[in-house]
């Protein structure tokens, strides 16, 4: 009869390969746990049996001629425990076990001490002398140490049970000898200390260690780059070097590993997000290539996650400023490590916006934008700006804007203004323009089969089918995101931005964030809903009239108001005369020194207020602004004067009738009132631009050129016309081009090398010969006093 096959077969090698490493580890742990539980159960059941065996064989018969001292109780207990482990009682028969029980219940010859010659049941004598008994035992010199015995299973014979023993190997003595040797070595080390290295030797040793570490990092990195799928496990080995324990090179090695891992992840990360596999996908059979790709993706995601956790821990260690137990890295080195970690996080934020854990990086970076350390704050703000500029779809930008908005609200608007200034880099305006162009060029629809059959022949239908198939493939290859999705993301992003701005306008009007808010509103004002225009203009005018704002902040309010009115606000019937009056009144508050940053905002306001709204601006208002701008050009720096004169030139071209300011004759009645704050009623038509004569003698050559050009009526042709590099640039561009912030003069001053004169003139030699004779003749004449009479000269002049 054939033996019955075991249904549970040994798994094949291929099946073992398919099972994951984690699953095998779990199986091994379960097996070990099961074995331990069964072993405990056996021990509980056989405790009584062991007790019987212990009574039977623990007491060794000691001969009379070689008595030994009894061992201590503690050592006997240890041996008993070893005996319990050494006796495999589960291998004994039932008859043997029953015999052992009977032996344990009654005393016999085996349990009797042979050193005593007394009967078994005789009681001890009351008056026995213990000393005499001890003196009767013969003395022996203990030359060799007592050997311990291990009791084995007894042998059953006709005569009875014969106990079996075996000498125990001297492991404890070996250990004691090793401990003694170690103690002796330590004493030798203490006695002979290593000579201290000099500073130069220490530096050489450190350089050597560092070179070895660099070589190891480079080897691992090059292996991963050459074949990422096969060498993905080496990422773990490289990441383990982040815990470098050598205090000489720990900080440098950790920095190098952080940067190396960052560059590796940038290179080997795929251009898609890796999602976890479902249970159905795990159970399906796949090819070897697919399995290898899956293992690579799982390893990459796990190592990337651990790497980000390490970077986060570095930043936390620097924030907490607590020294660790290892004491490898000093407190001063924490900041350097944190800066490298933050730089790596910023780089990953910008380069891998599509990959896993991008939202986790955003949550780490946004609080660091408000950090007390200026370098770290600027680094994070620049990274966010860069992300906003290159984000075409808007998914990453929306995530950052949400976190910033929540952070600002959570901190009760007490954050750095640079956080809100990053909103100015959002690519919302450009995408909206692109959306319009895409709407114009709508994709054409494909013809139906009935339309083709009516209009086309058989051959034409065949060609048409091939052409449509090609167009569909091209569309799929482009893989461009739908405009609806972009529009939805940008709308949500703008809502979050405006919610943040309006909260600050409502609750924190005296906050230092107000300039950034007004600047952001000025940029995105054309995208605000028309329903909010009236309320927003009222809020802006209230802020200006309150007097709590600085000059630059009030200029931002004016700029925002006119940006609103220049976009969708054209359809509204709103008169912004109060904003014109405020700007006209405050133009002379511009700083004349090096801190003339407000001039750029003034130039932008004038462009929006006068040039772009030319139809709503009266001639009186334009004349008043031109006169005041020319007066202002006398008291500011050269680059500001050039920008102001360029704006005056544009206004003279936009309003041609303003050339009457170049004439001396007055127009109409009244006198020019420069102290009046109302531009409509200051009678600017009755004055002239005399400031241009003063500016024509300015020390800056470009200012001179502009003044002469304006005095000639700002012609576009002729000798007084400007060169193309001056006429084609805007006022703001000219202001930035000729700026003196870098302490340089543009155009550069020509170096003059005057020739040395061989002959120095003294006294009368400086004068002409004829002039010398005239001076001598007048000096020789006698002075005659005569009354002064100016009336004859006055009469002749009147005639």
Secondary structure, 3 states (H helix, E strand, C coil): CCCCCCCCCCCCHHHHHHCCHHHHHHHHHHHHHHHHHHHHHHHHHCHHHHHHHHHHHCCCCCCCCCCCCCCCHHHHHHHHHHHHHHCCHHHCCHHHHHHHHHHHHCCCCCCCCCCCCCCCCCCCCCCCCHHHHHHHCCCCCCCCCCCCEEEEEEEECCCCEEEEEEECCCHHHHHHHHHHHHHHHHHHHHHCCCCCCCHHHHHHHHHHHHHHHHHHHHHHHHHHHHCCCCCCCHHHHHHHHHHCCCCCCHHHHHHHHHHHHHHHHHHHCCCCCCCCCCHHHHHCCCCHHHHHHHHHHHHHHHHHHHHHHHHHHHHHHHHHCCCCCCCCCCHHHHHHHHHHHHHHHHHHHHHCCCCCCHHHHHHHHHHHCCCCCHHHHHHHHHHHHHHHHHCCCCHHHHHHHHHHHHHHHHCCCCCCHHHHHHHHHCCHHHHHHHHHHHHHCCCCCCCCHHHHHHHCCHHHHHHHHHHHHHHHHHHHHHCCCCHHHHHHHHHHHHHHHHHHHHHHHHHCCCCCCHHHHHHHHHHHHHHCCHHHHHHHHHHHHHHHHHCCCCHHHHHHHHHHHHHHHHCHHHHCCCCCHHHHHHHHHHHHHCCCCCCCCHHHHHHHHHHHHHHCCHHHCCHHHHHHHHHHHHHHCCCCCHHHHHHHHHHHHHHHHHCHHHHHHHCCCCCCCCCCCCCCCCHHHCCHHHCCCCHHHHHCCCCCHHHHHHHHHHHCCCCCCCCCCCCHHHHCCCHHHHHHHCCCCCCCCCCCCCCCCCCCCCCCCCHHHHCCHHHHHHHHHHHHCCCCCCCCCCHHHHHHHHC
